[in-house]
Amino acid sequence: MIEIRNLSKTFSTADGRVDALRDVNLTINDGDIYGIIGMSGAGKSTLVRCVNFLERPSSGTVTVNGVDLSRLGEKELRTARRKISMIFQSFNLLMQKNCLDNIMLPLRLAGVKKAEAEQKALALLTTVGLPDKAKAYPAQLSGGQQQRIAIARALTTDPDVLLCDEATSALDPKTTRAILELIRDINRKTGITVIVITHQMSVVQEICNRVAILENGSVVEEGEVGAVFSAPKAEATRNLVFPEMAASLEPLRGQYLRLVYSGAPAAQEPLLAKMAIDTGIAASVQSASLRTAGSQVYGYMLLRIPGGAEALKAATEYLSGNPNVKVTVEDQGEDDAQ
């Protein structure tokens, strides 16, 4: 378990004091794939670097498996970091070394004999799906392959925690999905705890079971991914989860229904057509953004319901009877047409 309590980090710059993190409190359970998301400058990368004390917090504590990292000396901290591995957006491979040597590097630095290190590195090449790339150099690999080598290197010390700092941001969507599937597979097989730092909500919905949203160095919302997606409370969360919806509401007046799909089973049920047949209410779709991740649907629909308050109430009751969507009323003020 990782417990972050009252964590703050302040930097002194030429322009004055910068509060990168402000009183952050999080609990990340063993085996979680935990997403930390926010816009650029929210403090995500600073937070993840505080988890392994590459960045020492100004105040607060980080406790990993019962050990308060702030109480450790430098030698003890180096030992603790072997159980907290990290992968990066830029892969950070040594270009002058082949893949096998890159993977072996943490073991060799820890004093492991070459034959033993090589045997483990070869096994990890198979784990990440690149058993034939031992003698290849990073420049000969695609971005996705380089990240697989970086993941293999991160696993050499049998870590309890894997930190992923924007690890898929430099990759195309297809390669991103493959890397996320690899991380999820490793999590399932080993029970390793994964912390995913990202600005992409699609990454969170694809792989994470819990998520925290950072804004200006503070946690503005936290919880299970499905709960956060279905009913985002903070404005920052709504803008991340449904950026199109915020824009689509701008010019609207009157009352509208918002349908949120937060991990509903992917199905072909024509919900609005069925409502029209069953109730005679024909909804008008003002805006929609739906996407499928695996076998689940995420996204929203914004509906205008003609017929006044009674029709709006009837539509709300009808649609609320579907367990796969969450229905709320959006009041955008008086309708100019009325």
C-alpha positions in Angstrom: 0.0 0.0 0.0 1.1 3.6 -0.8 -0.1 6.3 1.6 0.5 9.9 0.7 -0.4 12.3 3.5 -0.5 16.1 3.5 2.1 16.2 0.7 3.2 19.6 -0.5 6.1 20.6 -2.7 7.3 24.2 -3.2 10.0 25.3 -5.6 11.9 28.6 -5.4 12.3 30.2 -8.9 13.6 33.5 -10.2 10.0 34.7 -10.3 9.3 33.6 -6.8 7.7 30.7 -5.0 5.8 28.0 -6.9 3.5 25.6 -5.0 3.6 22.6 -7.3 1.7 20.3 -4.8 -0.7 21.4 -2.1 -1.7 19.1 0.7 -2.2 16.0 -1.4 -3.7 12.9 0.3 -4.1 9.6 -1.5 -4.2 5.9 -0.7 -3.2 3.5 -3.4 -3.9 -0.2 -2.6 -1.7 -3.1 -3.5 -2.5 -4.3 -7.0 -4.2 -1.1 -8.1 -3.7 0.4 -11.5 -4.1 4.0 -10.3 -4.4 6.9 -12.6 -3.3 10.5 -11.8 -4.6 12.9 -14.4 -4.6 16.6 -15.0 -3.7 19.3 -17.5 -0.2 20.4 -18.2 1.2 22.1 -15.0 -1.2 20.4 -12.7 1.6 18.8 -10.7 1.4 15.2 -12.0 5.1 14.6 -12.7 6.1 16.3 -9.5 3.8 14.0 -7.5 5.1 10.8 -9.1 8.7 11.9 -8.5 7.8 12.4 -4.8 6.4 8.9 -4.6 10.0 7.5 -5.0 11.7 10.5 -3.4 13.5 11.5 -6.6 11.9 14.8 -5.6 11.9 15.3 -1.8 8.6 16.8 -0.6 8.6 20.1 1.2 6.2 18.7 3.8 4.1 15.6 4.3 4.9 11.9 4.1 5.0 9.0 1.5 4.7 5.6 3.1 5.3 2.5 0.9 4.5 -0.9 2.4 4.6 0.6 5.9 7.9 2.4 5.4 8.0 6.2 5.6 10.5 7.2 2.9 11.2 10.5 4.6 12.8 8.7 7.5 15.3 6.8 5.3 18.9 7.7 4.8 20.4 7.9 1.3 21.6 4.3 1.3 18.3 3.0 2.6 16.5 5.1 0.1 18.4 3.7 -2.8 17.5 0.2 -1.6 13.8 1.2 -1.3 13.8 2.6 -4.8 14.7 -0.8 -6.2 11.2 -1.8 -5.4 9.7 1.3 -7.0 10.5 1.2 -10.7 9.7 3.9 -13.3 9.2 4.2 -17.0 9.1 7.5 -18.9 7.7 9.1 -22.1 11.1 9.3 -23.6 12.1 5.7 -22.8 15.5 6.7 -21.4 17.4 3.8 -23.0 21.2 4.0 -23.5 21.6 4.2 -27.3 25.1 2.8 -27.3 24.0 -0.4 -25.5 22.0 -3.2 -27.0 18.6 -4.2 -25.6 20.0 -7.0 -23.5 22.6 -4.7 -21.9 19.9 -2.0 -21.3 17.8 -4.5 -19.4 20.7 -5.9 -17.5 21.9 -2.5 -16.3 20.0 -2.2 -13.0 21.1 -5.7 -12.1 24.8 -5.1 -12.9 24.7 -1.9 -10.9 23.3 -3.9 -8.0 26.2 -6.3 -8.2 24.4 -9.2 -9.8 26.7 -11.6 -11.7 26.6 -11.2 -15.5 25.4 -14.7 -16.2 22.5 -14.4 -13.7 21.6 -10.9 -15.0 21.7 -12.1 -18.6 19.4 -15.0 -17.8 16.8 -12.7 -16.2 17.1 -10.2 -18.9 16.4 -12.8 -21.6 13.3 -14.0 -19.7 12.0 -10.4 -19.4 12.5 -10.0 -23.2 10.1 -12.8 -23.6 7.7 -11.3 -21.0 7.5 -8.1 -23.1 7.1 -9.9 -26.4 10.6 -9.2 -27.9 12.6 -12.4 -27.4 14.4 -11.8 -30.7 15.7 -8.2 -29.9 18.5 -9.0 -27.4 21.2 -7.8 -29.7 19.3 -5.0 -31.4 20.0 -1.4 -30.5 17.3 1.1 -29.5 17.8 3.1 -32.7 16.7 0.0 -34.6 13.4 -0.3 -32.7 10.0 1.4 -33.0 8.8 3.6 -30.2 6.5 0.9 -28.9 9.4 -1.6 -28.9 11.6 0.8 -27.1 9.0 1.2 -24.4 8.7 -2.6 -24.1 12.5 -2.7 -23.5 12.1 0.1 -20.9 9.3 -1.9 -19.1 11.6 -5.0 -19.1 14.4 -3.0 -17.6 12.0 -1.6 -14.9 11.0 -5.2 -13.9 14.5 -6.5 -13.4 14.5 -5.7 -9.6 11.1 -7.4 -9.1 9.5 -4.1 -8.0 6.3 -3.8 -5.9 5.4 -0.5 -7.7 5.7 0.6 -11.3 5.5 4.3 -12.0 4.5 5.3 -15.5 5.1 9.0 -16.2 3.3 9.8 -19.5 4.6 6.4 -20.7 2.4 6.3 -23.8 2.2 10.0 -24.7 4.8 9.6 -27.5 3.1 6.6 -29.1 0.3 6.3 -31.7 -3.1 5.0 -30.5 -2.6 1.4 -31.7 0.8 1.2 -30.0 -0.6 2.9 -26.9 -3.3 0.2 -26.6 -0.7 -2.6 -27.0 1.5 -1.1 -24.3 -1.4 -0.6 -21.9 -2.5 -4.2 -22.5 1.1 -5.3 -21.6 1.1 -3.3 -18.4 -2.3 -4.7 -17.5 -1.2 -8.2 -18.2 1.9 -7.7 -16.0 -0.3 -6.3 -13.2 -2.6 -9.4 -13.4 0.3 -11.9 -13.4 2.5 -10.3 -10.8 0.1 -8.2 -8.6 2.4 -5.2 -9.1 0.9 -1.8 -8.1 0.9 0.6 -11.1 0.6 4.4 -11.0 -0.2 5.9 -14.3 0.5 9.6 -14.8 -1.3 11.0 -17.9 -3.2 13.9 -19.4 -5.3 11.5 -21.5 -8.6 10.3 -20.1 -8.6 7.5 -22.7 -5.6 6.0 -21.0 -7.4 6.1 -17.6 -10.5 4.5 -18.9 -8.6 1.8 -20.7 -6.5 0.5 -17.8 -7.1 2.1 -14.4 -9.4 1.0 -11.6 -9.1 4.2 -9.6 -8.2 7.8 -10.6 -7.3 11.1 -8.9 -7.7 14.4 -10.7 -5.1 17.1 -10.1 -5.6 20.8 -10.7 -3.1 23.5 -9.6 -1.3 21.0 -7.4 -4.4 19.8 -5.5 -6.5 16.7 -5.7 -10.0 18.0 -6.7 -11.6 14.5 -7.2 -10.7 10.9 -6.5 -12.4 7.6 -6.7 -13.3 4.5 -8.8 -13.0 5.3 -12.5 -16.6 4.3 -13.2 -18.0 6.6 -10.4 -15.9 9.5 -11.5 -16.9 9.1 -15.1 -20.6 8.7 -14.4 -20.9 11.8 -12.0 -17.9 14.1 -12.2 -18.2 16.7 -9.5 -15.3 19.0 -10.0 -15.2 21.4 -13.0 -11.7 20.2 -13.9 -13.0 16.6 -13.9 -15.9 17.4 -16.2 -13.6 19.2 -18.6 -11.3 16.2 -18.7 -14.0 13.5 -19.0 -16.3 15.3 -21.4 -14.5 18.3 -22.9 -17.0 18.4 -25.8 -19.9 18.7 -23.5 -18.8 21.9 -21.8 -18.5 23.5 -25.2 -21.8 22.2 -26.5 -23.7 23.6 -23.4 -22.4 27.1 -24.0 -25.0 28.3 -26.6 -27.9 26.3 -25.2 -30.9 27.6 -23.2 -33.6 25.7 -21.3 -33.5 22.3 -19.7 -31.7 19.3 -21.3 -31.1 15.7 -20.3 -27.5 14.5 -19.9 -27.0 10.7 -20.4 -23.6 9.5 -19.2 -22.3 6.1 -20.2 -19.6 5.2 -17.7 -18.5 1.7 -18.6 -21.9 0.4 -19.8 -21.7 -3.0 -21.7 -21.4 -2.3 -25.4 -24.8 -3.1 -26.9 -26.8 -2.1 -29.9 -30.0 -1.3 -28.1 -31.6 1.8 -29.8 -32.4 3.5 -26.5 -33.9 6.7 -27.9 -35.9 4.9 -30.6 -37.3 2.6 -28.0 -38.3 5.6 -25.8 -40.1 7.1 -28.8 -42.0 3.9 -29.5 -42.9 3.2 -25.8 -43.7 6.8 -24.7 -44.2 8.9 -27.8 -41.4 11.2 -26.7 -38.9 11.9 -29.6 -35.7 13.3 -28.1 -33.5 15.6 -30.1 -29.8 14.9 -29.8 -27.9 18.2 -29.3 -24.5 16.8 -28.7 -22.9 13.4 -28.2 -19.5 11.8 -27.7 -19.4 8.0 -27.3 -16.4 5.7 -27.4 -15.8 2.0 -26.8 -13.0 0.7 -24.7 -12.8 -3.1 -24.8 -16.4 -4.3 -24.2 -17.6 -1.1 -22.5 -19.0 2.2 -23.6 -18.0 5.6 -22.2 -19.3 9.1 -23.1 -22.4 11.2 -23.0 -25.4 12.4 -25.0 -27.1 15.7 -24.5 -30.8 15.6 -25.3 -33.5 18.2 -25.8 -37.0 16.9 -24.9 -39.9 18.8 -26.6 -43.2 19.0 -24.8 -42.5 20.9 -21.7 -41.9 19.9 -18.1 -44.2 16.8 -18.1 -42.4 15.4 -21.1 -39.0 16.1 -19.5 -40.1 14.3 -16.4 -41.4 11.3 -18.3 -38.3 11.0 -20.4 -36.1 11.3 -17.2 -38.0 8.5 -15.5 -38.0 6.3 -18.6 -34.3 6.7 -19.3 -33.4 6.3 -15.6 -34.8 2.8 -15.8 -31.9 1.7 -17.9 -29.1 0.5 -15.6 -26.4 1.3 -18.2 -26.8 5.1 -18.1 -26.9 7.9 -15.6 -29.5 10.6 -16.3 -29.3 14.2 -15.0 -31.1 17.4 -15.9 -28.9 20.3 -17.2 -30.6 23.7 -16.6 -29.1 26.3 -18.9 -31.5 29.1 -17.8 -34.6 30.4 -19.5 -35.2 29.3 -23.1 -35.2 32.3 -25.4 -37.8 30.6 -27.6 -40.3 30.5 -24.7 
